[in-house]
Amino acid sequence: MIQIDLSSKRALIMGVTNRRSLGWSIAAKLQEAGCQLAFSYQGERLRGELEKLTDGMEGARLYQVDVTNPDELAAMVSDLEGAWGSLDHVVHSIAFAPREAMDGRYIDTTRDDWVTALEVSAYSLVASAQALEGLLTDDASMVTLSYYAAEKVVPKYNVMGVAKSALEASVRYLAYDLGKKGVRINAVSAGPVKTVAARSIPGFMKMYKRVAGMAPLGRGVDQQDVGRLGLFLLSDLASGITGETVYVDAGYHVMGMDLDDV
Ligand code: NAP
């Protein structure tokens, strides 16, 4: 049996709100593999929850970083450099779009909402890679979280779908830049999973049930499915994979039509 051993490795997880967060699901798998972990969270109100989650996790480091604030990003990098000197893995699990932008028609998206969604959900990956590049080891790896709406129209997803398209394109360009050093970066495209961010998407539960009913595996996916794929892509088992968007959606995206009676 192949064991993933990350006991000499160090990872930064960006974007954990609670134990349902997809960032946490990958973090938990990294921890099981022996990896040492650091976390960043958006605002101080989340610190208590993260302290509870990481209680007993030896050497865990916590940083308050709003990804739209370059100073907070720089302060984290500087502290990590002093404490660890280098970084083997990065998980970027961050997205935001104003609710109004996901409630109506895409054509009505305001400039401000468009810029906010793209900045937080896509540019933040570039900003993070840029800030962390100097810390990454020669065989380091990164993953980010995407969704099917990057490729196809998912009603209500609107500007977030456009942000995910930019995110996936950024993964390809970052793979090219970072690949020169040997660093890999991939996107995990997860089917709907019940998290705080997901529940803020209008009609999420309807979407969740529809996907489970139509997917080849006849079910949806959960945090365990996402965590396993994240661990795989970050580990040496995926040593030849970079710039890729890999689906973990019980096969939903391969379906072209939903005909109950076929
Ligand atoms: P989540 O637990 O709410 O995680 C999203 C995280 O992004 C939260 O910790 C949030 O912090 C953080 N964030 C938002 N704006 C930020 C900012 N300016 N600076 C720093 N952090 C910020 O929800 P999730 O579902 O696990 O989402 C994680 C990733 O998975 C997202 O990219 C999402 O699009 C993606 N994804 C989710 C699903 C799904 O069905 N759940 C499917 C496919 C892809 P706050 O809590 O403070 O807002």
Boltz pocket constraint, residues with backbone or C-beta under 6 A from the ligand:
constraints:
  - pocket:
      binder: B
      contacts: [[A, 15], [A, 16], [A, 17], [A, 18], [A, 20], [A, 21], [A, 22], [A, 23], [A, 41], [A, 42], [A, 43], [A, 46], [A, 65], [A, 66], [A, 67], [A, 68], [A, 92], [A, 93], [A, 94], [A, 95], [A, 96], [A, 120], [A, 145], [A, 146], [A, 147], [A, 188], [A, 189], [A, 190], [A, 191], [A, 192], [A, 193], [A, 194], [A, 195], [A, 196], [A, 197], [A, 198]]
      max_distance: 6.0
